[in-house]
Amino acid sequence: MSSGESNLDEFFVEKKRARNPLVPVGALVTAGVLTAGLISFRQGNSQLGQMLMRARVVVQGATVALMVGTAFYYGENPWRPS
């Protein structure tokens, strides 16, 4: 059991959260735009729903770009040869 707990401790390191403060914000914005788009579709406003789905893709892409950018900036590049 102790080895599993040590793996969890390594996984939830405070530094990683401090390095990517905008990633959780981007995830929340993505979820918010997705929810608004689904509500628009349900209400029958397909034009607004389609626009919100496109906005979701843009926000989601920006969030992924932030994740990749901060990983490269802080040296956590998984493709770099050891």
PyMOL Python script that loads the backbone (N, CA, C, O; Angstrom):
from pymol import cmd

cmd.read_pdbstr("""\
ATOM      1  N   MET A   1       0.806  -1.193   0.000  1.00  0.00           N
ATOM      2  CA  MET A   1       0.000   0.000   0.000  1.00  0.00           C
ATOM      3  C   MET A   1       0.853   1.262   0.000  1.00  0.00           C
ATOM      4  O   MET A   1       0.483   2.260  -0.619  1.00  0.00           O
ATOM      5  N   SER A   2       1.967   1.229   0.674  1.00  0.00           N
ATOM      6  CA  SER A   2       2.768   2.442   0.784  1.00  0.00           C
ATOM      7  C   SER A   2       3.363   2.844  -0.562  1.00  0.00           C
ATOM      8  O   SER A   2       3.566   4.033  -0.807  1.00  0.00           O
ATOM      9  N   SER A   3       3.649   1.878  -1.441  1.00  0.00           N
ATOM     10  CA  SER A   3       4.194   2.257  -2.742  1.00  0.00           C
ATOM     11  C   SER A   3       3.135   2.943  -3.590  1.00  0.00           C
ATOM     12  O   SER A   3       3.460   3.846  -4.361  1.00  0.00           O
ATOM     13  N   GLY A   4       1.878   2.538  -3.466  1.00  0.00           N
ATOM     14  CA  GLY A   4       0.795   3.199  -4.191  1.00  0.00           C
ATOM     15  C   GLY A   4       0.568   4.604  -3.685  1.00  0.00           C
ATOM     16  O   GLY A   4       0.281   5.512  -4.465  1.00  0.00           O
ATOM     17  N   GLU A   5       0.696   4.790  -2.377  1.00  0.00           N
ATOM     18  CA  GLU A   5       0.541   6.123  -1.802  1.00  0.00           C
ATOM     19  C   GLU A   5       1.668   7.037  -2.227  1.00  0.00           C
ATOM     20  O   GLU A   5       1.436   8.224  -2.454  1.00  0.00           O
ATOM     21  N   SER A   6       2.883   6.526  -2.341  1.00  0.00           N
ATOM     22  CA  SER A   6       4.001   7.366  -2.767  1.00  0.00           C
ATOM     23  C   SER A   6       3.838   7.763  -4.224  1.00  0.00           C
ATOM     24  O   SER A   6       4.216   8.872  -4.602  1.00  0.00           O
ATOM     25  N   ASN A   7       3.279   6.875  -5.056  1.00  0.00           N
ATOM     26  CA  ASN A   7       3.029   7.241  -6.445  1.00  0.00           C
ATOM     27  C   ASN A   7       1.992   8.356  -6.538  1.00  0.00           C
ATOM     28  O   ASN A   7       2.129   9.260  -7.361  1.00  0.00           O
ATOM     29  N   LEU A   8       0.960   8.300  -5.704  1.00  0.00           N
ATOM     30  CA  LEU A   8      -0.042   9.364  -5.699  1.00  0.00           C
ATOM     31  C   LEU A   8       0.543  10.677  -5.219  1.00  0.00           C
ATOM     32  O   LEU A   8       0.194  11.741  -5.731  1.00  0.00           O
ATOM     33  N   ASP A   9       1.431  10.609  -4.237  1.00  0.00           N
ATOM     34  CA  ASP A   9       2.069  11.824  -3.750  1.00  0.00           C
ATOM     35  C   ASP A   9       2.914  12.473  -4.847  1.00  0.00           C
ATOM     36  O   ASP A   9       2.932  13.696  -4.983  1.00  0.00           O
ATOM     37  N   GLU A  10       3.605  11.655  -5.619  1.00  0.00           N
ATOM     38  CA  GLU A  10       4.396  12.190  -6.720  1.00  0.00           C
ATOM     39  C   GLU A  10       3.504  12.760  -7.819  1.00  0.00           C
ATOM     40  O   GLU A  10       3.869  13.735  -8.476  1.00  0.00           O
ATOM     41  N   PHE A  11       2.344  12.156  -8.016  1.00  0.00           N
ATOM     42  CA  PHE A  11       1.439  12.599  -9.072  1.00  0.00           C
ATOM     43  C   PHE A  11       0.832  13.957  -8.761  1.00  0.00           C
ATOM     44  O   PHE A  11       0.676  14.788  -9.656  1.00  0.00           O
ATOM     45  N   PHE A  12       0.493  14.184  -7.514  1.00  0.00           N
ATOM     46  CA  PHE A  12      -0.155  15.432  -7.123  1.00  0.00           C
ATOM     47  C   PHE A  12       0.835  16.391  -6.478  1.00  0.00           C
ATOM     48  O   PHE A  12       0.633  16.830  -5.345  1.00  0.00           O
ATOM     49  N   VAL A  13       1.866  16.704  -7.173  1.00  0.00           N
ATOM     50  CA  VAL A  13       2.880  17.613  -6.665  1.00  0.00           C
ATOM     51  C   VAL A  13       2.364  19.046  -6.824  1.00  0.00           C
ATOM     52  O   VAL A  13       1.806  19.412  -7.859  1.00  0.00           O
ATOM     53  N   GLU A  14       2.561  19.832  -5.789  1.00  0.00           N
ATOM     54  CA  GLU A  14       2.074  21.216  -5.786  1.00  0.00           C
ATOM     55  C   GLU A  14       2.718  22.043  -6.898  1.00  0.00           C
ATOM     56  O   GLU A  14       2.077  22.941  -7.444  1.00  0.00           O
ATOM     57  N   LYS A  15       3.971  21.754  -7.239  1.00  0.00           N
ATOM     58  CA  LYS A  15       4.673  22.537  -8.246  1.00  0.00           C
ATOM     59  C   LYS A  15       3.984  22.476  -9.601  1.00  0.00           C
ATOM     60  O   LYS A  15       3.935  23.478 -10.315  1.00  0.00           O
ATOM     61  N   LYS A  16       3.456  21.324  -9.962  1.00  0.00           N
ATOM     62  CA  LYS A  16       2.819  21.189 -11.269  1.00  0.00           C
ATOM     63  C   LYS A  16       1.594  22.084 -11.362  1.00  0.00           C
ATOM     64  O   LYS A  16       1.336  22.667 -12.415  1.00  0.00           O
ATOM     65  N   ARG A  17       0.840  22.201 -10.288  1.00  0.00           N
ATOM     66  CA  ARG A  17      -0.333  23.055 -10.301  1.00  0.00           C
ATOM     67  C   ARG A  17       0.093  24.521 -10.377  1.00  0.00           C
ATOM     68  O   ARG A  17      -0.577  25.324 -11.026  1.00  0.00           O
ATOM     69  N   ALA A  18       1.191  24.874  -9.727  1.00  0.00           N
ATOM     70  CA  ALA A  18       1.672  26.245  -9.758  1.00  0.00           C
ATOM     71  C   ALA A  18       2.247  26.592 -11.133  1.00  0.00           C
ATOM     72  O   ALA A  18       2.210  27.753 -11.540  1.00  0.00           O
ATOM     73  N   ARG A  19       2.770  25.611 -11.845  1.00  0.00           N
ATOM     74  CA  ARG A  19       3.338  25.871 -13.169  1.00  0.00           C
ATOM     75  C   ARG A  19       2.261  26.097 -14.224  1.00  0.00           C
ATOM     76  O   ARG A  19       2.488  26.833 -15.183  1.00  0.00           O
ATOM     77  N   ASN A  20       1.102  25.483 -14.066  1.00  0.00           N
ATOM     78  CA  ASN A  20       0.029  25.581 -15.055  1.00  0.00           C
ATOM     79  C   ASN A  20      -1.225  26.202 -14.449  1.00  0.00           C
ATOM     80  O   ASN A  20      -2.254  25.530 -14.371  1.00  0.00           O
ATOM     81  N   PRO A  21      -1.177  27.453 -14.021  1.00  0.00           N
ATOM     82  CA  PRO A  21      -2.372  28.019 -13.382  1.00  0.00           C
ATOM     83  C   PRO A  21      -3.506  28.285 -14.363  1.00  0.00           C
ATOM     84  O   PRO A  21      -4.666  28.345 -13.954  1.00  0.00           O
ATOM     85  N   LEU A  22      -3.204  28.445 -15.636  1.00  0.00           N
ATOM     86  CA  LEU A  22      -4.251  28.762 -16.615  1.00  0.00           C
ATOM     87  C   LEU A  22      -4.922  27.525 -17.195  1.00  0.00           C
ATOM     88  O   LEU A  22      -5.980  27.640 -17.813  1.00  0.00           O
ATOM     89  N   VAL A  23      -4.343  26.362 -17.015  1.00  0.00           N
ATOM     90  CA  VAL A  23      -4.929  25.151 -17.572  1.00  0.00           C
ATOM     91  C   VAL A  23      -6.271  24.811 -16.908  1.00  0.00           C
ATOM     92  O   VAL A  23      -7.222  24.493 -17.622  1.00  0.00           O
ATOM     93  N   PRO A  24      -6.388  24.863 -15.581  1.00  0.00           N
ATOM     94  CA  PRO A  24      -7.718  24.624 -15.001  1.00  0.00           C
ATOM     95  C   PRO A  24      -8.740  25.677 -15.421  1.00  0.00           C
ATOM     96  O   PRO A  24      -9.917  25.365 -15.598  1.00  0.00           O
ATOM     97  N   VAL A  25      -8.297  26.914 -15.579  1.00  0.00           N
ATOM     98  CA  VAL A  25      -9.198  27.972 -16.049  1.00  0.00           C
ATOM     99  C   VAL A  25      -9.666  27.653 -17.469  1.00  0.00           C
ATOM    100  O   VAL A  25     -10.849  27.797 -17.779  1.00  0.00           O
ATOM    101  N   GLY A  26      -8.759  27.228 -18.319  1.00  0.00           N
ATOM    102  CA  GLY A  26      -9.129  26.851 -19.688  1.00  0.00           C
ATOM    103  C   GLY A  26     -10.082  25.677 -19.722  1.00  0.00           C
ATOM    104  O   GLY A  26     -10.988  25.630 -20.555  1.00  0.00           O
ATOM    105  N   ALA A  27      -9.884  24.724 -18.818  1.00  0.00           N
ATOM    106  CA  ALA A  27     -10.788  23.573 -18.754  1.00  0.00           C
ATOM    107  C   ALA A  27     -12.184  24.009 -18.318  1.00  0.00           C
ATOM    108  O   ALA A  27     -13.180  23.526 -18.855  1.00  0.00           O
ATOM    109  N   LEU A  28     -12.261  24.910 -17.357  1.00  0.00           N
ATOM    110  CA  LEU A  28     -13.566  25.409 -16.918  1.00  0.00           C
ATOM    111  C   LEU A  28     -14.261  26.225 -18.003  1.00  0.00           C
ATOM    112  O   LEU A  28     -15.474  26.117 -18.183  1.00  0.00           O
ATOM    113  N   VAL A  29     -13.502  27.033 -18.722  1.00  0.00           N
ATOM    114  CA  VAL A  29     -14.089  27.806 -19.816  1.00  0.00           C
ATOM    115  C   VAL A  29     -14.583  26.866 -20.910  1.00  0.00           C
ATOM    116  O   VAL A  29     -15.663  27.073 -21.464  1.00  0.00           O
ATOM    117  N   THR A  30     -13.808  25.844 -21.220  1.00  0.00           N
ATOM    118  CA  THR A  30     -14.225  24.855 -22.218  1.00  0.00           C
ATOM    119  C   THR A  30     -15.525  24.180 -21.794  1.00  0.00           C
ATOM    120  O   THR A  30     -16.443  24.034 -22.601  1.00  0.00           O
ATOM    121  N   ALA A  31     -15.603  23.776 -20.547  1.00  0.00           N
ATOM    122  CA  ALA A  31     -16.820  23.127 -20.043  1.00  0.00           C
ATOM    123  C   ALA A  31     -18.002  24.088 -20.058  1.00  0.00           C
ATOM    124  O   ALA A  31     -19.126  23.686 -20.361  1.00  0.00           O
ATOM    125  N   GLY A  32     -17.758  25.348 -19.734  1.00  0.00           N
ATOM    126  CA  GLY A  32     -18.833  26.341 -19.748  1.00  0.00           C
ATOM    127  C   GLY A  32     -19.375  26.599 -21.141  1.00  0.00           C
ATOM    128  O   GLY A  32     -20.589  26.678 -21.333  1.00  0.00           O
ATOM    129  N   VAL A  33     -18.486  26.731 -22.112  1.00  0.00           N
ATOM    130  CA  VAL A  33     -18.912  26.957 -23.494  1.00  0.00           C
ATOM    131  C   VAL A  33     -19.638  25.726 -24.026  1.00  0.00           C
ATOM    132  O   VAL A  33     -20.630  25.853 -24.744  1.00  0.00           O
ATOM    133  N   LEU A  34     -19.152  24.542 -23.682  1.00  0.00           N
ATOM    134  CA  LEU A  34     -19.817  23.308 -24.084  1.00  0.00           C
ATOM    135  C   LEU A  34     -21.231  23.245 -23.512  1.00  0.00           C
ATOM    136  O   LEU A  34     -22.177  22.907 -24.224  1.00  0.00           O
ATOM    137  N   THR A  35     -21.373  23.565 -22.240  1.00  0.00           N
ATOM    138  CA  THR A  35     -22.688  23.540 -21.600  1.00  0.00           C
ATOM    139  C   THR A  35     -23.628  24.551 -22.241  1.00  0.00           C
ATOM    140  O   THR A  35     -24.789  24.241 -22.510  1.00  0.00           O
ATOM    141  N   ALA A  36     -23.132  25.751 -22.484  1.00  0.00           N
ATOM    142  CA  ALA A  36     -23.964  26.778 -23.118  1.00  0.00           C
ATOM    143  C   ALA A  36     -24.387  26.347 -24.527  1.00  0.00           C
ATOM    144  O   ALA A  36     -25.522  26.585 -24.938  1.00  0.00           O
ATOM    145  N   GLY A  37     -23.478  25.717 -25.255  1.00  0.00           N
ATOM    146  CA  GLY A  37     -23.812  25.243 -26.598  1.00  0.00           C
ATOM    147  C   GLY A  37     -24.860  24.149 -26.581  1.00  0.00           C
ATOM    148  O   GLY A  37     -25.772  24.142 -27.407  1.00  0.00           O
ATOM    149  N   LEU A  38     -24.731  23.223 -25.640  1.00  0.00           N
ATOM    150  CA  LEU A  38     -25.722  22.147 -25.540  1.00  0.00           C
ATOM    151  C   LEU A  38     -27.086  22.686 -25.133  1.00  0.00           C
ATOM    152  O   LEU A  38     -28.112  22.212 -25.619  1.00  0.00           O
ATOM    153  N   ILE A  39     -27.102  23.671 -24.246  1.00  0.00           N
ATOM    154  CA  ILE A  39     -28.375  24.301 -23.862  1.00  0.00           C
ATOM    155  C   ILE A  39     -28.999  25.006 -25.057  1.00  0.00           C
ATOM    156  O   ILE A  39     -30.212  24.938 -25.254  1.00  0.00           O
ATOM    157  N   SER A  40     -28.175  25.684 -25.858  1.00  0.00           N
ATOM    158  CA  SER A  40     -28.686  26.369 -27.053  1.00  0.00           C
ATOM    159  C   SER A  40     -29.285  25.380 -28.038  1.00  0.00           C
ATOM    160  O   SER A  40     -30.346  25.634 -28.609  1.00  0.00           O
ATOM    161  N   PHE A  41     -28.613  24.255 -28.242  1.00  0.00           N
ATOM    162  CA  PHE A  41     -29.162  23.236 -29.136  1.00  0.00           C
ATOM    163  C   PHE A  41     -30.495  22.705 -28.599  1.00  0.00           C
ATOM    164  O   PHE A  41     -31.441  22.496 -29.358  1.00  0.00           O
ATOM    165  N   ARG A  42     -30.553  22.495 -27.304  1.00  0.00           N
ATOM    166  CA  ARG A  42     -31.779  21.955 -26.705  1.00  0.00           C
ATOM    167  C   ARG A  42     -32.946  22.938 -26.829  1.00  0.00           C
ATOM    168  O   ARG A  42     -34.097  22.527 -26.978  1.00  0.00           O
ATOM    169  N   GLN A  43     -32.643  24.240 -26.766  1.00  0.00           N
ATOM    170  CA  GLN A  43     -33.681  25.260 -26.884  1.00  0.00           C
ATOM    171  C   GLN A  43     -34.066  25.521 -28.333  1.00  0.00           C
ATOM    172  O   GLN A  43     -35.002  26.277 -28.592  1.00  0.00           O
ATOM    173  N   GLY A  44     -33.377  24.922 -29.265  1.00  0.00           N
ATOM    174  CA  GLY A  44     -33.712  25.065 -30.676  1.00  0.00           C
ATOM    175  C   GLY A  44     -32.962  26.154 -31.409  1.00  0.00           C
ATOM    176  O   GLY A  44     -33.244  26.420 -32.578  1.00  0.00           O
ATOM    177  N   ASN A  45     -32.009  26.791 -30.743  1.00  0.00           N
ATOM    178  CA  ASN A  45     -31.228  27.849 -31.379  1.00  0.00           C
ATOM    179  C   ASN A  45     -29.950  27.224 -31.942  1.00  0.00           C
ATOM    180  O   ASN A  45     -28.876  27.327 -31.349  1.00  0.00           O
ATOM    181  N   SER A  46     -30.090  26.583 -33.086  1.00  0.00           N
ATOM    182  CA  SER A  46     -28.960  25.831 -33.635  1.00  0.00           C
ATOM    183  C   SER A  46     -27.842  26.735 -34.143  1.00  0.00           C
ATOM    184  O   SER A  46     -26.679  26.334 -34.138  1.00  0.00           O
ATOM    185  N   GLN A  47     -28.173  27.946 -34.581  1.00  0.00           N
ATOM    186  CA  GLN A  47     -27.131  28.843 -35.078  1.00  0.00           C
ATOM    187  C   GLN A  47     -26.198  29.268 -33.934  1.00  0.00           C
ATOM    188  O   GLN A  47     -24.978  29.253 -34.092  1.00  0.00           O
ATOM    189  N   LEU A  48     -26.768  29.642 -32.791  1.00  0.00           N
ATOM    190  CA  LEU A  48     -25.948  30.000 -31.634  1.00  0.00           C
ATOM    191  C   LEU A  48     -25.207  28.774 -31.107  1.00  0.00           C
ATOM    192  O   LEU A  48     -24.039  28.872 -30.731  1.00  0.00           O
ATOM    193  N   GLY A  49     -25.873  27.628 -31.076  1.00  0.00           N
ATOM    194  CA  GLY A  49     -25.235  26.407 -30.613  1.00  0.00           C
ATOM    195  C   GLY A  49     -24.035  26.035 -31.462  1.00  0.00           C
ATOM    196  O   GLY A  49     -23.005  25.608 -30.940  1.00  0.00           O
ATOM    197  N   GLN A  50     -24.168  26.196 -32.768  1.00  0.00           N
ATOM    198  CA  GLN A  50     -23.051  25.881 -33.671  1.00  0.00           C
ATOM    199  C   GLN A  50     -21.882  26.833 -33.440  1.00  0.00           C
ATOM    200  O   GLN A  50     -20.723  26.418 -33.454  1.00  0.00           O
ATOM    201  N   MET A  51     -22.193  28.113 -33.227  1.00  0.00           N
ATOM    202  CA  MET A  51     -21.141  29.091 -32.964  1.00  0.00           C
ATOM    203  C   MET A  51     -20.425  28.763 -31.641  1.00  0.00           C
ATOM    204  O   MET A  51     -19.204  28.882 -31.545  1.00  0.00           O
ATOM    205  N   LEU A  52     -21.191  28.356 -30.636  1.00  0.00           N
ATOM    206  CA  LEU A  52     -20.581  28.006 -29.362  1.00  0.00           C
ATOM    207  C   LEU A  52     -19.747  26.734 -29.459  1.00  0.00           C
ATOM    208  O   LEU A  52     -18.729  26.618 -28.778  1.00  0.00           O
ATOM    209  N   MET A  53     -20.152  25.788 -30.280  1.00  0.00           N
ATOM    210  CA  MET A  53     -19.343  24.574 -30.461  1.00  0.00           C
ATOM    211  C   MET A  53     -18.018  24.903 -31.141  1.00  0.00           C
ATOM    212  O   MET A  53     -16.984  24.316 -30.821  1.00  0.00           O
ATOM    213  N   ARG A  54     -18.055  25.835 -32.072  1.00  0.00           N
ATOM    214  CA  ARG A  54     -16.799  26.264 -32.707  1.00  0.00           C
ATOM    215  C   ARG A  54     -15.911  26.995 -31.710  1.00  0.00           C
ATOM    216  O   ARG A  54     -14.692  26.824 -31.708  1.00  0.00           O
ATOM    217  N   ALA A  55     -16.529  27.810 -30.864  1.00  0.00           N
ATOM    218  CA  ALA A  55     -15.766  28.511 -29.830  1.00  0.00           C
ATOM    219  C   ALA A  55     -15.158  27.509 -28.854  1.00  0.00           C
ATOM    220  O   ALA A  55     -14.040  27.707 -28.379  1.00  0.00           O
ATOM    221  N   ARG A  56     -15.884  26.435 -28.552  1.00  0.00           N
ATOM    222  CA  ARG A  56     -15.366  25.405 -27.658  1.00  0.00           C
ATOM    223  C   ARG A  56     -14.107  24.770 -28.223  1.00  0.00           C
ATOM    224  O   ARG A  56     -13.148  24.509 -27.497  1.00  0.00           O
ATOM    225  N   VAL A  57     -14.121  24.523 -29.534  1.00  0.00           N
ATOM    226  CA  VAL A  57     -12.940  23.919 -30.163  1.00  0.00           C
ATOM    227  C   VAL A  57     -11.736  24.855 -30.048  1.00  0.00           C
ATOM    228  O   VAL A  57     -10.617  24.407 -29.795  1.00  0.00           O
ATOM    229  N   VAL A  58     -11.970  26.147 -30.232  1.00  0.00           N
ATOM    230  CA  VAL A  58     -10.879  27.121 -30.134  1.00  0.00           C
ATOM    231  C   VAL A  58     -10.341  27.180 -28.709  1.00  0.00           C
ATOM    232  O   VAL A  58      -9.128  27.171 -28.500  1.00  0.00           O
ATOM    233  N   VAL A  59     -11.239  27.240 -27.730  1.00  0.00           N
ATOM    234  CA  VAL A  59     -10.818  27.308 -26.331  1.00  0.00           C
ATOM    235  C   VAL A  59     -10.113  26.020 -25.915  1.00  0.00           C
ATOM    236  O   VAL A  59      -9.120  26.060 -25.189  1.00  0.00           O
ATOM    237  N   GLN A  60     -10.619  24.893 -26.366  1.00  0.00           N
ATOM    238  CA  GLN A  60      -9.992  23.618 -26.037  1.00  0.00           C
ATOM    239  C   GLN A  60      -8.599  23.534 -26.656  1.00  0.00           C
ATOM    240  O   GLN A  60      -7.666  23.040 -26.022  1.00  0.00           O
ATOM    241  N   GLY A  61      -8.456  24.007 -27.874  1.00  0.00           N
ATOM    242  CA  GLY A  61      -7.143  24.028 -28.513  1.00  0.00           C
ATOM    243  C   GLY A  61      -6.168  24.929 -27.787  1.00  0.00           C
ATOM    244  O   GLY A  61      -4.990  24.601 -27.651  1.00  0.00           O
ATOM    245  N   ALA A  62      -6.662  26.075 -27.318  1.00  0.00           N
ATOM    246  CA  ALA A  62      -5.802  26.985 -26.558  1.00  0.00           C
ATOM    247  C   ALA A  62      -5.367  26.350 -25.246  1.00  0.00           C
ATOM    248  O   ALA A  62      -4.229  26.538 -24.817  1.00  0.00           O
ATOM    249  N   THR A  63      -6.250  25.608 -24.608  1.00  0.00           N
ATOM    250  CA  THR A  63      -5.908  24.928 -23.352  1.00  0.00           C
ATOM    251  C   THR A  63      -4.840  23.864 -23.589  1.00  0.00           C
ATOM    252  O   THR A  63      -3.894  23.750 -22.809  1.00  0.00           O
ATOM    253  N   VAL A  64      -4.985  23.096 -24.644  1.00  0.00           N
ATOM    254  CA  VAL A  64      -3.977  22.073 -24.966  1.00  0.00           C
ATOM    255  C   VAL A  64      -2.646  22.739 -25.318  1.00  0.00           C
ATOM    256  O   VAL A  64      -1.583  22.251 -24.935  1.00  0.00           O
ATOM    257  N   ALA A  65      -2.709  23.855 -26.050  1.00  0.00           N
ATOM    258  CA  ALA A  65      -1.475  24.569 -26.394  1.00  0.00           C
ATOM    259  C   ALA A  65      -0.782  25.088 -25.132  1.00  0.00           C
ATOM    260  O   ALA A  65       0.446  25.061 -25.049  1.00  0.00           O
ATOM    261  N   LEU A  66      -1.553  25.556 -24.154  1.00  0.00           N
ATOM    262  CA  LEU A  66      -0.967  25.981 -22.883  1.00  0.00           C
ATOM    263  C   LEU A  66      -0.292  24.829 -22.168  1.00  0.00           C
ATOM    264  O   LEU A  66       0.796  24.983 -21.613  1.00  0.00           O
ATOM    265  N   MET A  67      -0.937  23.677 -22.182  1.00  0.00           N
ATOM    266  CA  MET A  67      -0.354  22.510 -21.521  1.00  0.00           C
ATOM    267  C   MET A  67       0.960  22.109 -22.182  1.00  0.00           C
ATOM    268  O   MET A  67       1.951  21.854 -21.498  1.00  0.00           O
ATOM    269  N   VAL A  68       0.968  22.056 -23.487  1.00  0.00           N
ATOM    270  CA  VAL A  68       2.177  21.658 -24.216  1.00  0.00           C
ATOM    271  C   VAL A  68       3.261  22.719 -24.061  1.00  0.00           C
ATOM    272  O   VAL A  68       4.431  22.395 -23.860  1.00  0.00           O
ATOM    273  N   GLY A  69       2.868  23.983 -24.154  1.00  0.00           N
ATOM    274  CA  GLY A  69       3.838  25.068 -24.027  1.00  0.00           C
ATOM    275  C   GLY A  69       4.512  25.112 -22.675  1.00  0.00           C
ATOM    276  O   GLY A  69       5.725  25.304 -22.591  1.00  0.00           O
ATOM    277  N   THR A  70       3.742  24.936 -21.616  1.00  0.00           N
ATOM    278  CA  THR A  70       4.357  24.949 -20.292  1.00  0.00           C
ATOM    279  C   THR A  70       5.207  23.699 -20.059  1.00  0.00           C
ATOM    280  O   THR A  70       6.211  23.754 -19.348  1.00  0.00           O
ATOM    281  N   ALA A  71       4.811  22.582 -20.651  1.00  0.00           N
ATOM    282  CA  ALA A  71       5.638  21.377 -20.526  1.00  0.00           C
ATOM    283  C   ALA A  71       6.994  21.575 -21.197  1.00  0.00           C
ATOM    284  O   ALA A  71       8.022  21.178 -20.648  1.00  0.00           O
ATOM    285  N   PHE A  72       7.003  22.187 -22.379  1.00  0.00           N
ATOM    286  CA  PHE A  72       8.275  22.468 -23.049  1.00  0.00           C
ATOM    287  C   PHE A  72       9.081  23.508 -22.276  1.00  0.00           C
ATOM    288  O   PHE A  72      10.298  23.378 -22.143  1.00  0.00           O
ATOM    289  N   TYR A  73       8.412  24.531 -21.771  1.00  0.00           N
ATOM    290  CA  TYR A  73       9.106  25.612 -21.065  1.00  0.00           C
ATOM    291  C   TYR A  73       9.782  25.105 -19.803  1.00  0.00           C
ATOM    292  O   TYR A  73      10.908  25.503 -19.505  1.00  0.00           O
ATOM    293  N   TYR A  74       9.116  24.237 -19.058  1.00  0.00           N
ATOM    294  CA  TYR A  74       9.670  23.746 -17.808  1.00  0.00           C
ATOM    295  C   TYR A  74      10.477  22.469 -17.970  1.00  0.00           C
ATOM    296  O   TYR A  74      10.888  21.869 -16.977  1.00  0.00           O
ATOM    297  N   GLY A  75      10.708  22.048 -19.195  1.00  0.00           N
ATOM    298  CA  GLY A  75      11.612  20.931 -19.425  1.00  0.00           C
ATOM    299  C   GLY A  75      11.006  19.565 -19.231  1.00  0.00           C
ATOM    300  O   GLY A  75      11.738  18.602 -19.002  1.00  0.00           O
ATOM    301  N   GLU A  76       9.694  19.443 -19.316  1.00  0.00           N
ATOM    302  CA  GLU A  76       9.048  18.155 -19.180  1.00  0.00           C
ATOM    303  C   GLU A  76       8.683  17.594 -20.546  1.00  0.00           C
ATOM    304  O   GLU A  76       7.551  17.165 -20.767  1.00  0.00           O
ATOM    305  N   ASN A  77       9.638  17.600 -21.452  1.00  0.00           N
ATOM    306  CA  ASN A  77       9.411  17.162 -22.817  1.00  0.00           C
ATOM    307  C   ASN A  77       9.559  15.639 -22.897  1.00  0.00           C
ATOM    308  O   ASN A  77      10.670  15.124 -22.770  1.00  0.00           O
ATOM    309  N   PRO A  78       8.463  14.919 -23.103  1.00  0.00           N
ATOM    310  CA  PRO A  78       8.574  13.453 -23.150  1.00  0.00           C
ATOM    311  C   PRO A  78       9.255  12.931 -24.412  1.00  0.00           C
ATOM    312  O   PRO A  78       9.642  11.764 -24.464  1.00  0.00           O
ATOM    313  N   TRP A  79       9.405  13.772 -25.422  1.00  0.00           N
ATOM    314  CA  TRP A  79      10.021  13.333 -26.677  1.00  0.00           C
ATOM    315  C   TRP A  79      11.515  13.600 -26.705  1.00  0.00           C
ATOM    316  O   TRP A  79      12.190  13.193 -27.650  1.00  0.00           O
ATOM    317  N   ARG A  80      12.039  14.260 -25.714  1.00  0.00           N
ATOM    318  CA  ARG A  80      13.462  14.552 -25.649  1.00  0.00           C
ATOM    319  C   ARG A  80      14.219  13.286 -25.284  1.00  0.00           C
ATOM    320  O   ARG A  80      13.871  12.625 -24.306  1.00  0.00           O
ATOM    321  N   PRO A  81      15.242  12.935 -26.044  1.00  0.00           N
ATOM    322  CA  PRO A  81      16.022  11.742 -25.691  1.00  0.00           C
ATOM    323  C   PRO A  81      16.735  11.933 -24.364  1.00  0.00           C
ATOM    324  O   PRO A  81      17.257  13.009 -24.072  1.00  0.00           O
ATOM    325  N   SER A  82      16.750  10.879 -23.569  1.00  0.00           N
ATOM    326  CA  SER A  82      17.376  10.962 -22.237  1.00  0.00           C
ATOM    327  C   SER A  82      18.877  10.817 -22.327  1.00  0.00           C
ATOM    328  O   SER A  82      19.564  10.862 -21.306  1.00  0.00           O
TER     329      SER A  82
END
""", "prot")
cmd.dss("prot")
cmd.show_as("cartoon", "prot")
cmd.util.cbc("prot")
cmd.orient("prot")
